[in-house]
Structure formats: structure tokens, C-alpha cells
């Protein structure tokens, strides 16, 4: 046997084996092996990289394999009032994260208060931090906050990108409700494997089988029950596990003692029927189990468990668990289900966009061996400054390393790396792919991607859409200005589609975003989180103006006062830019010779740019404009930069009307998903809003309508759509282009603008 060279002999392994053997005499061989293998990995990580390479040859599997298989990143999402809060509270209690349970509005008067406060701040610790870390049976579980509002593409996309699996909570009385459908639809869109949990079995009218059938019909889940409840409503005592074929009862003051017993004799027939139903459902989507099922072979609990895991990870099957979080029943088996059936990070495919190859998709290996790729998915204002949550997709991050922010191009050092554990932080030295960590003192926006500099990958597209709607906001009281600006700065960093600016004329703060609801929610958050009441102006659509034909200008600006006068003459023409041009304003100097000294030309360009900032139709910026300067005249004494700048501003105003200007309005690409029975009503409403329907597809019971609708006609649409479809319809809206408005709309807009001008 080849020996290690003397100076590098890993003595730690020897001491490790000797101490472990004495300590573990009483333990079973399998437990001892786990202990040794865990510690062996731990020691290996402390070796130098040379020994690491050697060690990984000695043990066949790479060092990270074990710790990555014991990791789960999950989200819990639900319709409002399905008991998500109570369920999360119980999970944290059983995993040792909190040490006592306070009921939501309990008799002890303390109350979990989790329902009465904002979702983001449920009880201060629950999921207020973006990722709460807890351990269950030696597995690490990160519970990631899934946003409650489903209307922002960017934020929701980011949260769902970080999840590897999810628990969908359904109420056994309310069943599948409208928001359950929305949340499930999004999980399907982002390909998140999920478990369902039917909660509140202790309530009057609880019927888990009705809810299971609703999930099959409304959510199109291919699902089956994993458990059968022992009694319902007030008689709900425990659960029977159909895979292990054991009855579980929950004893102790908080249900912490799980007792396994034999199945009650009076329920054996029902259990056999439901187990057969489960095997049938899984064998439809898993070939290996189907073979055993068709050959009428007895199916062991291990075979069934493995088949359910394969089908769940492939998103072909949704296992359904049951329980009552409020009565402390069924939460521990659900946690076991998360470990048994939801994927670990290497089993989920993630892709990045290569910025050097025009955002080409690259599949990431998801292992710590590759180059570092990490996504900042949430920012939090902590006591010590900005706390940035990172999900590491590939590679290893160490304290003191230099990392590159691909979105800004900056290189930064990692000053402090922490893992969020309950509400205290645990400092760590390094973290590898699949883990979720927080870093301090890194200035970035959410959605930024960090790498070690060897690759230029981003996890989300860098193409941020332009904002399409603006609102004027100002704080009610003058004293709260500081908090108000702090809030706006934070939201700008968190959401790249949210912009803040100042209106030069009125001096008001203007916020711009992707739509009415987007801005409404931010105004609401300023009120809730920063306690600042703000008055909101009328929403303003960002119109543009443009010219449609060539127009000549020849303008002489001459002013004689005592002393030096002003003199400048500019001649030339303006014309529309060809369609598809990359710039929105172009200035060409075609003057031959020195009729205008070259040092005045930049002032002329500046004048035209300034004039194009507000067109004379409705005062909005003029786009797609080419200004060509062909001639002019100057005076040896009286010409100055100011004179030429003023000359070009007046020249633009003079010729603008003859260039037949038109108003452009933002047209949105609207995608609606509505149940088929409401299709006619919704389509009629879009036509009324001057929309053009460009596509109509069928997806199960839903119609998917695609239309181009002017943004100006989309105000209040979310409310209108809800009332037209009984709350079942949803729509997404993204900016498509600016296109000319019709003649009658143009007349209305111009007259309205003139009216406001006259009033001033």
C-alpha cells in the first residue's frame, strides 16, 4: 500500500478514528458509518487543495456529494388564510428554530400575531428573512419567502428561480381558491416540483377528498393522497401513511411525540383501496413501478417511495399530504415528505445567460467544482447596513475572496459571510453550490449576478424593460422627507424596473414603473414599512412625439443691447430617422467651410437636444429625429455659444409644425388567461379599449388571449378583469412599442394640453 509522505501524514484521521470508536461503541454500525463519513468529509475540507485532490481519488465520490444531497431549498405558498402562517410556525418549532408556540390569537394573549402583520414581517422572524435555515433529521432546509403579490414578473421570477421545490398549502374547507390557481400556474411556468398539503382537517366541513378532486380538475394535478386521516373535524386523531402502512398519532402538549402504531382494523379496507389508488396514479407516470404493478408483484414501501420521488422531481406527480397545523398534527410527516420527495440542488437543472455570446443559455453543472456563479435575490436593510442574500448555483464562495458583479462590472471583496439561523447570524468561512448565504457590505441591486471573474454569466436577463407609467408622489408632512427618500432609494435598488425622477417644471417627485398596480404597491409599501403617508397624483402615461416628414429651418437670432449683442443664424432641415435605427436623436453637421466657427457647433447640437425634450404638441420628448445643419452665419463680436443655442431652439420650434408631428403612445403586449366561459366578454372589452387581438389559444379549460392594447386605455384593468371573470382571470402586460395615436385621440390630447397651459 502506498504511504503518504511523512510531513503530510493526516494524523487527524487517526485521532478521529480512535476517539470515534470509543464514543460510538453503543451505536449501530450504520450510525457509526454515517458519523465517520460526515467527520471524514469535514476533515477533508480542512486539507490543502493538493491533499484534497488526492483525497477525492481515494474516496470515489467528491467531498460535496453528501452535503449537497442533504440540502433542500423550498418555498411555502398558499391562498390567503389557508394556514401558511401557522404551518410555518410549526415547522420552525419542530426543527428547533423557535422554542415555544404562540397560537395565532391564542388564549395566552401573546398571539403569534402572524396574521395581523404584513406578510413580509410575519412575527419578525418567520420568513421575514429571505431564507430561514433549519435542520430536520440531519438535513438542512432553507425556507425561502415566496412573494405574496403575483403581479411583478421580475420579483416573482427571482424568488421562484431560487426555489428547488415547494409546498402548496390548500384549505380542506375552502379547497382550491383563485390565488391557489395563480400560484400553481407560476410554479408550473418556472418548473418547480411541488407537494400539496391539505390543512385544517380539524375544522367543521373538512373534506380532503373533495379538495383532492378539485386539485385534479382545477389545477390539473396528477396527484394522489399519501395519507388517510383517522377521523375528521373534531374526531381528527392522526394519520395513516400509505407508503409505510403505519398509523401515526401525535402526542405531547405540542404534538412533538410522534407514535407509530398498527393500522386500526376498521380502516384496513379503506387504506388498501387508497394505497392501490396511489400505486395506480404513480405507475401511470413511472415505468419501473408500472412494470411491477402490471405483473401483480407485491410493491414494497421502498420501491413505492423511490417511484414517487422520481415522478415528483420529473413534475409528473404531486404527492398530497394532510394534517392540521393548528392542532399540531401531520407537520412532521410533511417534513419527512420534503426530504423524501423534493429534489436536492444537483437534481434541478439551472441555466445562466452568457453575456459574451449575446445572452446564450448555458446549463450550469450545479456542483462546487465549477466557477462561482451566485445570484443576489433579496436585499434587506439590517442594523449593520445592507444584507444581501445570495443563492450559489455553482462553485464555492469564501470569506475574503474577490468576486465580480457582472451587472455593474465592479470587483468587490467578501467582507463577511453569514448563514441566517433563526434571527441570529452564524459566521461561516465558505459556502458551496446549492447553499443560501448572506453577505454584508456588498453594494448591489437585487437580481445582480456574482462570479469569480472567469466567466461572464448572469442568472437573469440584463435587458430591463423601460418604465411605461409615471405617478407624482409627495409626502403629506414635510418632516417625513428623509424616510420618504430612503424608501425610494431602497425600492430602486431592489427593483430595476422602478425609477425615480424629478419633474423640472413642478418640482414634484415622479415615480415610474411597469403599470398601475406596480406603482400602487410601492406607494402602499412606503406607507406600511416607512410610516410615511404620501399623496399621489394622477397616473401619467409616457407619451412621445415624432416628426413624419422633412422640414427646412432658417432662423436668425439677433439681439442688440448696450455692449455685446447676440447673433447667430442656423439653416438646415429636420427629418424622421429611418425605422429600426438604434438612436433616438441624431445631429449631422454638413457645413463646408467656416461660416459657423467649429467651437459653436456643440452649442447648436445642445440647443436642438434641449428643444427636442419637449415637443410643442403635448410637451413630451420628441424621438426618432435627425437634425442636419447645412448653413449659417456668425458675427465676429456678437456671436456666442448662448446665441447659437437660442437660435437652434427657436429654429426647431419654427419648423416643427411643418414637419407634421404625431403623438406616439406606449402600446402594451397584454397576455390574458381566462376561463373559456368568459372569453367573449373579455374579448369584447379589449376591443372597446381599442386593443387588437393578435392570438387566441386554448390551454385546458382556459383561453389565452394575446392583444396589443394602448396603455392609456388600460387604467383600472385589473379590477375590471376580476369583476368580468369572478376573480379567476389574470393578465400580464409588457411594453411592446410606441406607435402613433389616431387623429381624434391626438386632437383630444393636444386640446387637453392647451387647456392646462392656459390655466397656468
C-alpha positions, 0 to 999 in steps of 0.5 A: 500500500502506498504511504503518504509522505511523512510531513503530510501524514493526516494524523487527524484521521487517526485521532478521529478514528480512535476517539470515534470508536470509543464514543460510538461503541453503543451505536449501530454500525450504520450510525457509526458509518454515517458519523465517520463519513460526515467527520471524514468529509469535514476533515477533508475540507480542512486539507490543502487543495493538493491533499484534497485532490488526492483525497477525492481519488481515494474516496470515489465520490467528491467531498460535496456529494453528501452535503449537497444531497442533504440540502433542500431549498423550498418555498411555502405558498398558499391562498390567503388564510389557508394556514401558511402562517401557522404551518410555518410556525410549526415547522420552525418549532419542530426543527428547533428554530423557535422554542415555544408556540404562540397560537395565532390569537391564542388564549395566552394573549401573546398571539403569534400575531402572524396574521395581523402583520404584513406578510413580509414581517410575519412575527419578525422572524418567520420568513421575514428573512429571505431564507430561514435555515433549519435542520430536520433529521440531519438535513438542512432546509432553507425556507425561502419567502415566496412573494405574496403579490403575483403581479411583478414578473421580475420579483416573482421570477427571482424568488421562484428561480431560487426555489428547488421545490415547494409546498402548496398549502390548500384549505380542506374547507375552502379547497382550491381558491383563485390565488391557489390557481395563480400560484400553481400556474407560476410554479408550473411556468418556472418548473418547480416540483411541488407537494400539496398539503391539505390543512385544517382537517380539524375544522367543521366541513373538512373534506380532503377528498373533495379538495383532492378532486378539485386539485385534479380538475382545477389545477390539473394535478396528477396527484394522489393522497399519501395519507388517510386521516383517522377521523375528521373535524373534531374526531381528527386523531392522526394519520395513516401513511400509505407508503409505510402502512403505519398509523401515526398519532401525535402526542405531547402538549405540542404534538412533538411525540410522534407514535407509530402504531398498527393500522386500526382494523376498521380502516384496513379496507379503506387504506388498501383501496387508497394505497392501490389508488396511489400505486395506480396514479404513480405507475401511470407516470413511472415505468419501473413501478408500472412494470411491477404493478402490471405483473401483480408483484407485491410493491414494497414501501421502498420501491413505492417511495423511490417511484414517487420521488422520481415522478415528483422531481420529473413534475409528473406527480404531486404527492398530497399530504394532510394534517392540521397545523393548528392542532399540531398534527401531520407537520412532521410527516410533511417534513419527512415528505420534503426530504423524501420527495423534493429534489436536492440542488444537483437534481434541478437543472439551472441555466445562466445567460452568457453575456459574451455570446449575446445572452446564450443559455448555458446549463450550469453543472450545479456542483462546487467544482465549477466557477462561482456563479451566485445570484443576489435575490433579496436585499434587506436593510439590517442594523449593520447596513445592507444584507444581501442574500445570495443563492450559489448555483455553482462553485464555492464562495469564501470569506475574503475572496474577490468576486465580480458583479457582472451587472455593474462590472465592479470587483468587490471583496467578501467582507463577511459571510453569514448563514441566517439561523433563526434571527441570529447570524452564524459566521461561516468561512465558505459556502458551496453550490446549492447553499443560501448565504448572506453577505454584508457590505456588498453594494448591489441591486437585487437580481445582480449576478456574482462570479469569480471573474472567469466567466461572464454569466448572469442568472437573469436577463440584463435587458430591463424593460423601460418604465411605461407609467409615471405617478407624482408622489409627495409626502403629506408632512414635510418632516417625513422627507428623509424616510420618504427618500430612503424608501425610494432609494431602497425600492430602486435598488431592489427593483430595476424596473422602478425609477425615480425622477424629478419633474423640472417644471413642478418640482414634484417627485415622479415615480415610474414603473411597469403599470398601475398596480406596480406603482400602487404597491410601492406607494402602499409599501412606503406607507406600511414599512416607512410610516410615511403617508404620501399623496399621489397624483394622477397616473401619467402615461409616457407619451412621445412625439415624432416628426413624419416628414422633412422640414427646412429651418432658417432662423436668425437670432439677433439681439442688440443691447448696450455692449455685446449683442447676440447673433447667430443664424442656423439653416438646415432641415429636420427629418424622421430617422429611418425605422429600426435605427438604434438612436433616438436623436441624431445631429449631422453637421454638413457645413463646408467651410467656416461660416459657423466657427467649429467651437459653436457647433456643440452649442447648436447640437445642445440647443436642438437636444434641449428643444427636442425634450419637449415637443410643442404638441403635448410637451413630451420628448420628441424621438426618432429625429435627425437634425442636419445643419447645412448653413449659417452665419456668425458675427465676429463680436456678437456671436456666442455659444448662448446665441447659437443655442437660442437660435437652434431652439427657436429654429426647431420650434419654427419648423416643427409644425411643418414637419407634421408631428404625431403623438406616439403612445406606449402600446402594451403586449397584454397576455390574458388567461381566462376561463373559456366561459368568459372569453367573449366578454373579455374579448369584447372589452379589449376591443372597446379599449381599442386593443387588437387581438393578435392570438387566441389559444386554448390551454385546458379549460382556459383561453389565452388571449394575446392583444396589443392594447394602448396603455392609456386605455388600460387604467383600472384593468385589473379590477375590471378583469376580476369583476368580468371573470369572478376573480379567476382571470389574470393578465400580464402586460409588457411594453411592446412599442410606441406607435402613433395615436389616431387623429381624434385621440391626438386632437383630444390630447393636444386640446387637453394640453392647451387647456392646462397651459392656459390655466397656468 
